[in-house]
Amino acid sequence: MKKLIILLLAILTLFLLVSCKGEAKTDTPVEVVIDTDAFLKKIEQPDLYVDTLGVTRESVISQVMFLSVNKIESSALFMGTGFTGEAYGYFKCTSEEDAAIIVEELKTFVEDQKGIYISYAPDAIPHFDSAIIKQKGSYIAYVVADKNIEANKIVEEFFS
């Protein structure tokens, strides 16, 4: 009889332990994935820009924009002729933390460009004043356009 009571208590204890067990919580971040091809296709609308934009080599990203290319996994950047300051593109960084660093570097670049453009192309300053730099996870959108309000709607579609 004692053995039966001990066995029943053991089963009851086991049942209580199993039923009280909660789901394990993990702090694993959800990886953000952005369809960069779709973003580029939508943001390249010619009516957003007054300039003709062309693909930019990676050397421009490091030597002209002074971005930490070791923190960038992939990118696509299109820039104008130099009289409008217009550009668009994205940066996929190695981590969310690295993306935050690139965001700050882009903000510095925009401020530096305003200082340069004021002397020879002051009409470009409003483009820089409303530059779009938006981070989502390890991705960054960068857009300087004549019609930044419309461009921002596209950026929000992909980066919010």
C-alpha positions in Angstrom: 0.0 0.0 0.0 2.8 2.4 0.9 4.5 1.7 -2.5 1.2 2.5 -4.3 0.9 5.8 -2.5 4.5 6.7 -3.2 4.0 5.8 -6.8 0.8 8.0 -7.0 2.6 10.9 -5.4 5.5 10.6 -7.8 3.2 10.6 -10.8 1.2 13.6 -9.3 4.5 15.5 -8.7 5.6 14.7 -12.2 2.3 15.8 -13.6 2.4 19.1 -11.7 5.9 19.8 -12.8 5.1 19.2 -16.5 1.9 21.2 -16.4 3.6 24.2 -14.7 6.4 24.4 -17.1 6.1 27.6 -19.1 7.4 28.3 -22.6 11.1 29.1 -22.7 11.7 32.7 -23.7 14.5 33.5 -26.0 16.3 36.7 -26.6 17.2 35.7 -30.1 16.5 38.7 -32.3 14.3 38.3 -35.4 16.4 38.8 -38.5 15.1 41.6 -40.7 15.1 40.9 -44.4 14.3 43.6 -46.9 13.8 43.0 -50.6 16.5 45.4 -51.8 15.8 44.7 -55.5 12.2 45.7 -55.1 13.2 48.8 -53.1 15.7 49.9 -55.7 13.2 49.3 -58.5 10.6 51.5 -56.7 13.0 54.2 -55.5 14.6 54.7 -58.9 11.5 56.5 -60.3 12.9 59.3 -62.5 10.2 61.7 -61.5 11.7 61.8 -58.0 15.0 63.3 -59.2 16.0 66.3 -61.4 19.4 64.7 -62.2 20.3 61.5 -64.0 21.7 59.1 -61.4 24.2 56.4 -62.1 25.7 53.4 -60.2 28.5 54.4 -57.9 31.6 52.3 -57.3 32.4 51.0 -53.9 35.5 53.2 -53.7 33.3 56.2 -53.6 31.6 54.8 -50.5 34.9 54.6 -48.6 37.0 57.4 -50.2 34.3 60.1 -50.8 31.6 59.3 -48.3 34.1 58.0 -45.7 31.9 55.1 -44.6 33.3 52.2 -42.7 33.1 49.7 -45.6 34.2 46.9 -43.2 30.8 47.2 -41.6 28.9 46.9 -44.9 28.1 43.5 -46.2 26.5 44.7 -49.5 25.2 47.9 -51.0 23.9 49.6 -54.0 24.3 53.4 -54.4 23.3 55.6 -57.3 24.5 59.3 -57.4 24.0 62.3 -59.7 26.4 64.5 -61.5 27.4 66.6 -58.6 25.2 69.7 -59.0 22.1 68.4 -57.2 23.5 66.1 -54.5 20.8 63.6 -55.4 21.4 59.9 -54.6 19.6 56.8 -53.6 20.6 53.4 -52.4 20.8 50.9 -49.5 23.5 49.5 -47.3 23.2 46.0 -45.7 25.5 46.0 -42.7 27.1 43.1 -40.8 25.0 43.8 -37.8 22.3 46.2 -36.4 25.0 47.8 -34.3 27.2 48.4 -37.4 24.2 49.8 -39.2 23.8 52.4 -36.4 27.4 53.4 -36.9 26.9 53.8 -40.7 23.8 55.9 -40.0 25.9 58.3 -38.0 28.5 58.4 -40.7 25.9 59.1 -43.4 24.5 62.0 -41.3 28.0 63.4 -41.1 28.4 63.0 -44.8 25.2 64.9 -45.5 26.3 67.8 -43.2 29.7 67.9 -44.9 28.0 67.9 -48.3 25.9 70.9 -47.3 29.1 72.8 -46.4 30.6 71.9 -49.8 27.6 72.6 -52.0 26.8 76.0 -50.5 29.7 77.5 -52.4 29.0 76.1 -55.9 25.5 74.6 -56.0 23.4 76.2 -53.3 20.2 75.0 -54.9 21.1 71.5 -53.7 21.0 72.4 -50.0 17.3 71.8 -49.6 17.9 68.2 -51.0 20.4 67.6 -48.2 18.2 69.3 -45.6 15.5 66.7 -46.2 17.8 63.7 -46.8 16.4 60.3 -45.9 18.5 58.0 -43.8 16.4 55.2 -42.4 17.6 52.1 -40.6 15.7 48.8 -40.2 17.7 46.1 -38.5 21.0 45.9 -40.3 19.7 47.7 -43.4 19.9 51.4 -44.2 18.1 53.4 -46.9 19.8 56.6 -48.1 17.9 58.9 -50.4 18.5 62.5 -51.4 15.9 63.5 -53.9 14.2 66.6 -55.4 10.9 65.1 -54.3 11.9 63.7 -50.9 8.3 63.6 -49.6 7.3 61.1 -52.3 10.6 59.3 -51.8 10.1 59.0 -48.1 6.8 57.2 -48.7 8.6 54.5 -50.7 11.3 54.3 -48.0 8.7 53.9 -45.3 7.1 51.1 -47.3 10.2 49.0 -47.0 12.0 50.3 -43.9 9.2 50.8 -41.3 
